[in-house]
Amino acid sequence: MPLTRPKPVKVVVLGGGTAGWMSAAALAKLLGDLVEVELVESEDIGIVGVGEATLPHIRGFVERLGIDEDAFIKATHATYKLGIDFRDFGRLGESYVHPFGSFGEEFAGVGFHHYWLEMQRQGRADPLGSYSLAVEAALAGKFRPPAEDTSLASTYGYAYQFDATLFGPFMREFGLGIGVKRTEGKVVEVCQDAASGDVTTLVLEDGRTVEGDLFVDCSGFRSLMLGGALGEEWEDWSRWLPCDRAAAMPCSHVTEEIEPFTQVIGMPGGWRWRIPLQHRIGNGYVFASAFMSEDEACSAIRGAAESMPLADPRVLRFRAGRRARSWNRNVVAIGLASGFLEPLESTSIYLTQMAITYLIELFPVNGPIDSRDRDEFNRLVDMEYDRVRDFLILHYHATVRDDSEFWNHVRTMEVPDTLKGKMELWRETGRVERYADGLFYDASWIAVYVGQGFLPRRHDPRTAIPDPAGIGRAMGSLQQAIRQEVAAMPGHREFLTGRAERLAEAP
Ligand SMILES: Cc1cc2nc3c(=O)[nH]c(=O)nc-3n(C[C@H](O)[C@H](O)[C@H](O)COP(=O)(O)OP(=O)(O)OC[C@H]3O[C@@H](n4cnc5c(N)ncnc54)[C@H](O)[C@@H]3O)c2cc1C
């Protein structure tokens, strides 16, 4: 007997920013005939229009959708990113790179960083970054994609830095091309079923209506359906992450070089970003309004600009936290509508991507939503948010900076118990809490702990077993191999411009 196909689930995505178009495109592409996707967006309201730095996972997203990487880079004016260069975080005047890559290799079952800690105790180690190919390549301004084998050249990953105002439209073109229906209009009312509370219909300003089975709320900070209509509770994390404003200001390029990394610089009231794209540099000052006024931040970002500003500073307001549940009834919030963690580690687009992935895995293809799927989605999303939150707080808390009220606050504040436990484990044993899923594994935590001068009291005693001279030689050989590898890499600009297919047309 022929199998009868289930009726397609009608998915309505509200919002045409990065989150909305990523969700619509991925659902349409990866669920195919199982769904019918309609996206509603309002040109009058517009998009937040920031979000330029990403994590390596974005590459998997682009690839799964079958998008050509060069075409993507060209359309979004993107550059390659090997990590983040942090300055003035642990201590004024100090810097380190958090790379998309590892530091050395495990030996005899003991992580490399334990050997580094032992050699450092003996005064025989160079900075940790010198044992990472990603760090050395980034600092040398070099780039090429990693090798797909197990050699040293495979020990890093990369992400993109792109123009946020071009990424959404690129995903829109892609989505429209695979059958997503776009409806332009402002939603003024969200109708719910009286009995179940499920959302049934969106009513537009001009009276048109859009009906659906499942609603994806990508309405940005407004969170029109989840936060608004369903009143889902907001968990506020501003006591740990007090930054709640950003003054963003694009500038022209300063030099011929394009750094293959994002720069993050600690400032008296927070920090500022510097993100090199093909055609300009993105700058912004993320700050806490409790410690600094918007005018002060705008004048600080103007003062920090190394080249010609391409626009006046634009102030964005936000708060750190997330909705208690990202999926309630038949509404799934993705992107800023679900929560926000400041862009210190470029995690927001990753959190969007991860929510889309979990939604596709748990999608109600065979009928009504199963509450167990919904609970699992919420558990996974919460876990991701909580881990990112703790990692961000670490950057502020593991500092000796005492030069402003802001840094005094974050240095001395109480941190969540989950982070307290991780920091204690590291301080006492040199070990990093392990987990199977989620973002930021050992190398990331080690980069920040060591980079910010938060060194452990002890490390793995097994580092004493091998002959110390042999370990010293092995570490020296690794550095030598890294130097050779970096010398053979093309410059970032050279690699980028090596193929015309990647180059954006001049604006
Ligand atoms: C200062 C700052 C810096 C950031 N930097 C980074 C970064 O480096 N890396 C990173 O990963 N992320 C970053 N982010 C986050 C990133 O900008 C967002 O995750 C991303 O842009 C997704 O936004 P969104 O689509 O959820 O919301 P939005 O872009 O705000 O889109 C909301 C959409 O909903 C629509 N809408 C709203 N209300 C209605 C209505 N009533 N009717 C119809 N349509 C409606 C709007 O028109 C719009 O299309 C940053 C965020 C900020 C604030």
Ligand as a Chemical Component Dictionary entry (heavy atoms), coordinates in Angstrom:
data_LIG
# 
_chem_comp.id                   LIG 
_chem_comp.type                 NON-POLYMER 
_chem_comp.pdbx_formal_charge   0 
_chem_comp.three_letter_code    LIG 
# 
loop_
_chem_comp_atom.comp_id 
_chem_comp_atom.atom_id 
_chem_comp_atom.alt_atom_id 
_chem_comp_atom.type_symbol 
_chem_comp_atom.charge 
_chem_comp_atom.model_Cartn_x 
_chem_comp_atom.model_Cartn_y 
_chem_comp_atom.model_Cartn_z 
_chem_comp_atom.pdbx_ordinal 
LIG C1  C1  C 0 25.293 45.538 19.867 1  
LIG C2  C2  C 0 25.084 44.171 19.320 2  
LIG C3  C3  C 0 26.143 43.510 18.712 3  
LIG C4  C4  C 0 25.971 42.207 18.238 4  
LIG N1  N1  N 0 27.037 41.545 17.712 5  
LIG C5  C5  C 0 26.899 40.242 17.372 6  
LIG C6  C6  C 0 27.991 39.486 16.877 7  
LIG O1  O1  O 0 29.098 39.998 16.693 8  
LIG N2  N2  N 0 27.780 38.187 16.588 9  
LIG C7  C7  C 0 26.565 37.584 16.749 10 
LIG O2  O2  O 0 26.448 36.377 16.529 11 
LIG N3  N3  N 0 25.505 38.302 17.159 12 
LIG C8  C8  C 0 25.634 39.589 17.478 13 
LIG N4  N4  N 0 24.547 40.297 17.904 14 
LIG C9  C9  C 0 23.222 39.667 17.876 15 
LIG C10 C10 C 0 22.638 39.723 16.472 16 
LIG O3  O3  O 0 22.519 41.057 16.046 17 
LIG C11 C11 C 0 21.266 39.074 16.457 18 
LIG O4  O4  O 0 21.346 37.792 17.001 19 
LIG C12 C12 C 0 20.742 38.938 15.065 20 
LIG O5  O5  O 0 20.782 40.145 14.371 21 
LIG C13 C13 C 0 19.349 38.390 15.063 22 
LIG O6  O6  O 0 18.407 39.367 15.328 23 
LIG P1  P1  P 0 16.882 38.960 15.185 24 
LIG O7  O7  O 0 16.634 38.471 13.810 25 
LIG O8  O8  O 0 16.516 38.087 16.315 26 
LIG O9  O9  O 0 16.128 40.363 15.432 27 
LIG P2  P2  P 0 15.937 41.643 14.492 28 
LIG O10 O10 O 0 17.068 41.878 13.586 29 
LIG O11 O11 O 0 15.560 42.760 15.409 30 
LIG O12 O12 O 0 14.683 41.286 13.583 31 
LIG C14 C14 C 0 13.383 41.367 14.065 32 
LIG C15 C15 C 0 12.420 41.266 12.913 33 
LIG O13 O13 O 0 11.095 41.227 13.408 34 
LIG C16 C16 C 0 10.297 42.107 12.652 35 
LIG N5  N5  N 0 9.183  42.576 13.472 36 
LIG C17 C17 C 0 9.214  42.980 14.774 37 
LIG N6  N6  N 0 7.982  43.353 15.167 38 
LIG C18 C18 C 0 7.159  43.142 14.086 39 
LIG C19 C19 C 0 5.784  43.340 13.859 40 
LIG N7  N7  N 0 4.977  43.856 14.787 41 
LIG N8  N8  N 0 5.299  43.021 12.652 42 
LIG C20 C20 C 0 6.084  42.525 11.669 43 
LIG N9  N9  N 0 7.405  42.335 11.830 44 
LIG C21 C21 C 0 7.922  42.647 13.024 45 
LIG C22 C22 C 0 11.244 43.225 12.267 46 
LIG O14 O14 O 0 10.769 43.943 11.156 47 
LIG C23 C23 C 0 12.491 42.415 11.922 48 
LIG O15 O15 O 0 12.380 41.937 10.597 49 
LIG C24 C24 C 0 24.701 41.593 18.351 50 
LIG C25 C25 C 0 23.626 42.292 18.912 51 
LIG C26 C26 C 0 23.804 43.563 19.400 52 
LIG C27 C27 C 0 22.628 44.276 20.018 53 
# 
loop_
_chem_comp_bond.comp_id 
_chem_comp_bond.atom_id_1 
_chem_comp_bond.atom_id_2 
_chem_comp_bond.value_order 
_chem_comp_bond.pdbx_ordinal 
LIG C1  C2  SING 1  
LIG C2  C3  SING 2  
LIG C2  C26 DOUB 3  
LIG C3  C4  DOUB 4  
LIG C4  N1  SING 5  
LIG C4  C24 SING 6  
LIG N1  C5  DOUB 7  
LIG C5  C6  SING 8  
LIG C5  C8  SING 9  
LIG C6  O1  DOUB 10 
LIG C6  N2  SING 11 
LIG N2  C7  SING 12 
LIG C7  O2  DOUB 13 
LIG C7  N3  SING 14 
LIG N3  C8  DOUB 15 
LIG C8  N4  SING 16 
LIG N4  C9  SING 17 
LIG N4  C24 SING 18 
LIG C9  C10 SING 19 
LIG C10 O3  SING 20 
LIG C10 C11 SING 21 
LIG C11 O4  SING 22 
LIG C11 C12 SING 23 
LIG C12 O5  SING 24 
LIG C12 C13 SING 25 
LIG C13 O6  SING 26 
LIG O6  P1  SING 27 
LIG P1  O7  DOUB 28 
LIG P1  O8  SING 29 
LIG P1  O9  SING 30 
LIG O9  P2  SING 31 
LIG P2  O10 DOUB 32 
LIG P2  O11 SING 33 
LIG P2  O12 SING 34 
LIG O12 C14 SING 35 
LIG C14 C15 SING 36 
LIG C15 O13 SING 37 
LIG C15 C23 SING 38 
LIG O13 C16 SING 39 
LIG C16 N5  SING 40 
LIG C16 C22 SING 41 
LIG N5  C17 SING 42 
LIG N5  C21 SING 43 
LIG C17 N6  DOUB 44 
LIG N6  C18 SING 45 
LIG C18 C19 SING 46 
LIG C18 C21 DOUB 47 
LIG C19 N7  SING 48 
LIG C19 N8  DOUB 49 
LIG N8  C20 SING 50 
LIG C20 N9  DOUB 51 
LIG N9  C21 SING 52 
LIG C22 O14 SING 53 
LIG C22 C23 SING 54 
LIG C23 O15 SING 55 
LIG C24 C25 DOUB 56 
LIG C25 C26 SING 57 
LIG C26 C27 SING 58 
# 
